[in-house]
Amino acid sequence: MSEVTEDDLSDILAATRSFVREQVVPREQEIADGDAIPADLLQAAKDMGLFGFAIPQQWGGLGLDLEQDVRLAQELGYTSLAFRSSLGTNNGIAGQVLVEFGTDEQKEAWLSRIASGEVVASFALTEDGAGSNPAGLRTKAVADGDDWVISGEKRYITNAPWADLFVVFARYRPADETGPGIAVFLVPADTPGVSVGPKDSKMGQQGSVTAQVFFDDVRVPGASLVGGDPEVGYRAAMTILARGRIHIAAVAVGQAQRALDESVQYAALTTQGGTAIGDFQLVQAMLADQQTGVMAGRALVAEAARKWVSGEDRRIAPSVAKLYCTEMLGKVADLAVQVHGGSGYIRGVVVERIYRDARLLRLYEGTSEIQRLIIGSGLVRAEKKRTQ
């Protein structure tokens, strides 16, 4: 049962909606042009508890469960996706590894600082040869007495340049029939041997910074091993990525709602030959398709989150939600540009930025192709099990 009542959640959502639309939305161009989130906006987010909205209250977070998380994510998704990304790893794929799999000592050491935003946690999983499928990891962790020595490099790591803590996945033994041999470690960014490359120059999501991270014989104590058990690693990766897929689906719904709102406003106010273009039936058809996608996505996210919280489905439903909602956002963004006509292709117009920003959501935390494999194989596996 959630720590947060419906009344409290309503207050949190109202405050977040007001903050997003009154303070962040007017500065979206500033974020894009500067490729950074202004410090005062980050501080305001910390003061509101947004760096710890999904961290349990005992560690200083707001304590939202996933059903509540997705409602907040839709509000955050309404503005620059880079802003949501700045606090997303603390609440999501990095922070949740500790919440779900950390030892009591690890939680005590890190979670309250993650929830407050004092510590920025970064999820270091992806490599050149291991993206949507972590089984291909090449970063190695070798036991040396009571310590572990980590060597390798990670790619496209969100918030890496200003991260204080890396949640690092590394192979500690060859994969075999008992498992993939992947462990997860807590590595402070100032540990000797850790270095971060220059920030990536991306198609979109300016303000959300990613970079390579290098681990050159990085020595960490045994207490850095998440859960105190190397076998925890792969299960942690798969579980937290699945949870994160529902969150990303909700973010996609929020961004699609923004693209729809921009389209409706433009159609209602822009004229051709003295007639509002929204009066043209073909434009109305585009708006109708956008609205249908947004409503379907919102319902799907709610259902997937409910099944996660109840434990009914923590594998297929997250992939269904992520696949549908991120693909839906791509279509809604494309239609938004179409509704805007030539102006939708001009830098500085909101839907042009949304069109570029949205593209990444179909790639990270598992590509659309990976989601299809998870869904299809899961359905077949379940039917085989049922008929055996």
SVG drawing of the C-alpha trace seen along z (x, -y; Angstrom):
<svg xmlns="http://www.w3.org/2000/svg" viewBox="-14 -36 58 67">
<polyline fill="none" stroke="black" stroke-width="0.4" points="0.0,0.0 1.3,-3.5 2.7,-5.8 0.9,-8.7 -2.9,-9.3 -4.9,-10.4 -5.4,-13.9 -1.6,-14.3 -1.0,-13.1 -3.5,-15.6 -1.5,-18.4 1.8,-17.0 0.4,-16.8 -1.1,-20.3 2.1,-21.8 4.2,-20.0 1.8,-21.1 2.0,-24.7 5.8,-24.6 6.2,-22.9 3.8,-25.2 4.6,-28.5 8.4,-28.1 9.8,-25.5 7.8,-25.9 8.7,-29.6 12.4,-28.7 12.4,-25.7 14.3,-27.7 16.8,-28.8 17.4,-25.1 17.8,-24.1 20.1,-27.0 22.3,-26.6 22.2,-22.8 21.8,-22.9 19.0,-23.1 19.3,-26.4 20.5,-26.0 17.5,-27.8 15.1,-25.3 17.1,-22.4 17.1,-23.9 13.4,-24.5 12.9,-20.8 15.0,-19.7 13.0,-22.0 9.8,-20.4 11.1,-16.9 11.1,-16.0 14.6,-14.4 13.1,-11.8 9.4,-11.4 9.8,-7.6 12.1,-7.1 10.4,-5.8 9.5,-8.4 11.8,-6.7 14.7,-7.9 13.4,-11.4 11.5,-10.9 7.9,-11.5 7.2,-7.8 5.1,-7.5 4.3,-4.0 4.4,-3.4 0.7,-4.0 1.3,-7.5 4.7,-7.9 3.2,-7.7 0.7,-10.4 3.5,-12.7 5.6,-11.6 2.9,-12.8 3.1,-16.3 6.9,-16.3 6.7,-15.0 4.7,-18.1 7.8,-20.2 11.4,-19.8 12.3,-16.2 15.8,-17.2 14.3,-18.6 12.7,-15.3 15.9,-13.5 17.8,-15.6 16.0,-14.0 14.8,-10.8 17.8,-8.6 17.6,-9.5 14.0,-8.3 14.3,-5.6 16.8,-3.3 19.6,-4.3 17.8,-5.0 15.4,-2.1 18.3,0.4 19.1,-0.7 15.5,-0.8 14.8,2.7 18.1,4.5 20.5,2.5 21.6,3.6 20.4,1.7 23.9,0.1 23.8,-0.9 20.4,-2.5 21.5,-4.3 24.6,-5.7 23.0,-6.9 19.2,-7.1 18.5,-10.2 21.1,-12.1 19.7,-10.8 16.2,-11.8 17.2,-15.3 19.2,-15.8 22.4,-16.3 23.7,-13.2 23.0,-12.7 23.0,-9.0 23.8,-7.7 22.9,-4.3 26.0,-2.9 24.8,0.1 25.1,-0.6 28.2,0.2 29.0,0.3 28.3,4.0 25.6,4.1 22.6,1.7 19.1,2.9 20.4,6.4 22.7,6.3 23.8,9.9 26.6,8.6 28.4,6.6 32.2,6.5 33.1,4.3 34.7,6.7 34.8,6.9 37.5,9.0 37.5,10.0 40.8,9.1 40.7,10.0 37.8,8.1 37.8,5.6 36.6,5.6 38.5,4.1 36.4,2.8 37.7,2.2 35.8,1.1 33.8,-1.7 30.2,-2.7 28.4,-4.8 25.5,-7.2 25.4,-7.5 22.8,-10.2 24.0,-12.8 27.5,-11.4 29.4,-14.7 27.9,-15.8 27.1,-12.4 28.2,-11.8 27.5,-8.1 27.6,-5.6 25.5,-2.4 27.8,-0.2 27.0,3.2 30.0,5.4 30.7,9.1 32.3,11.0 32.4,14.4 31.5,15.8 27.9,16.5 26.8,20.0 23.6,22.0 23.2,20.7 23.1,17.0 24.9,14.2 27.4,13.5 26.6,9.8 27.0,7.9 26.2,4.3 28.4,1.9 28.1,-1.5 31.0,-3.6 31.4,-7.2 32.4,-9.4 35.6,-10.6 37.0,-7.1 40.5,-6.9 40.4,-5.5 36.9,-6.8 36.8,-9.4 34.1,-10.9 34.5,-11.8 33.2,-14.9 29.4,-15.3 27.7,-13.8 26.3,-16.1 22.8,-14.8 20.0,-15.3 17.7,-16.5 17.1,-16.7 19.5,-19.5 20.0,-20.0 20.1,-16.3 23.8,-15.5 25.2,-12.1 28.8,-10.9 31.2,-8.0 32.4,-6.8 35.7,-5.0 36.7,-2.6 40.5,-2.0 41.3,0.6 38.8,-1.1 39.1,0.5 36.0,0.5 35.4,2.3 33.2,5.3 30.5,3.2 30.0,1.6 28.5,4.8 24.7,4.1 22.8,6.5 26.0,8.0 25.6,10.7 27.1,10.7 24.1,12.7 21.8,9.7 23.1,7.7 21.3,9.1 18.0,9.5 18.4,5.9 19.0,4.7 16.0,6.5 13.6,5.5 14.5,1.9 14.6,1.5 11.1,3.0 9.8,0.6 11.5,-2.3 9.7,-1.4 6.4,-2.2 7.7,-5.5 9.1,-6.4 5.7,-5.4 4.1,-8.0 6.6,-10.6 5.8,-10.0 2.1,-10.5 2.9,-13.8 5.0,-15.0 2.3,-13.8 -0.3,-15.8 1.9,-18.9 2.3,-18.3 -1.5,-17.9 -2.2,-21.1 0.3,-23.0 -1.5,-21.6 -5.0,-22.5 -4.0,-26.0 -2.2,-26.5 -5.2,-25.1 -7.7,-27.2 -5.8,-30.5 -4.0,-30.2 -5.9,-31.1 -5.6,-30.3 -7.7,-32.4 -9.5,-33.9 -10.5,-30.5 -9.0,-28.9 -7.1,-25.8 -8.8,-23.9 -12.0,-24.2 -10.6,-22.1 -11.6,-18.5 -8.2,-17.0 -6.6,-19.1 -9.4,-17.9 -8.6,-14.3 -4.9,-14.8 -6.0,-16.3 -8.4,-13.4 -5.6,-10.9 -3.4,-12.7 -6.2,-12.8 -6.9,-9.1 -3.3,-8.2 -2.9,-10.3 -6.0,-8.9 -5.1,-5.3 -1.6,-5.8 -2.8,-7.4 -5.2,-4.4 -2.5,-1.9 0.1,-3.4 -2.4,-3.4 -3.2,0.3 0.5,1.3 1.4,-0.6 -1.5,1.1 -0.3,4.5 3.2,3.7 2.1,2.6 -0.1,5.6 2.7,7.9 0.3,9.3 2.6,8.5 6.1,7.1 7.4,8.2 5.0,8.0 2.9,5.0 5.9,2.7 7.1,3.5 3.6,3.1 3.3,-0.3 6.8,-1.5 6.4,-0.2 3.0,-1.7 3.4,-5.1 6.8,-5.9 5.8,-4.9 2.5,-6.9 4.5,-10.0 6.5,-9.7 3.3,-9.7 1.7,-12.6 4.9,-14.7 5.0,-14.0 1.4,-15.1 2.1,-18.2 4.7,-19.3 2.3,-18.6 -0.4,-20.7 2.0,-23.5 3.1,-23.3 6.4,-25.0 6.6,-26.7 6.8,-23.3 10.2,-22.8 11.7,-26.0 14.0,-25.9 12.5,-27.7 9.0,-26.4 7.9,-24.0 6.8,-21.2 10.1,-21.1 11.9,-20.5 9.4,-17.9 9.8,-16.1 13.6,-15.7 13.3,-15.1 10.7,-12.4 12.9,-10.2 15.1,-9.1 12.3,-7.6 12.0,-4.7 15.7,-3.9 16.6,-4.1 15.6,-1.7 15.1,0.9 14.4,0.2 11.0,0.8 12.4,4.0 13.5,5.3 10.1,4.6 8.5,6.6 10.8,9.5 10.0,9.4 6.2,9.3 6.2,12.0 8.5,14.4 6.7,13.9 3.3,14.7 4.6,17.9 6.4,19.0 3.3,18.5 1.2,20.5 3.7,23.4 3.8,23.4 0.0,23.4 -0.3,26.4 2.4,28.6"/>
</svg>
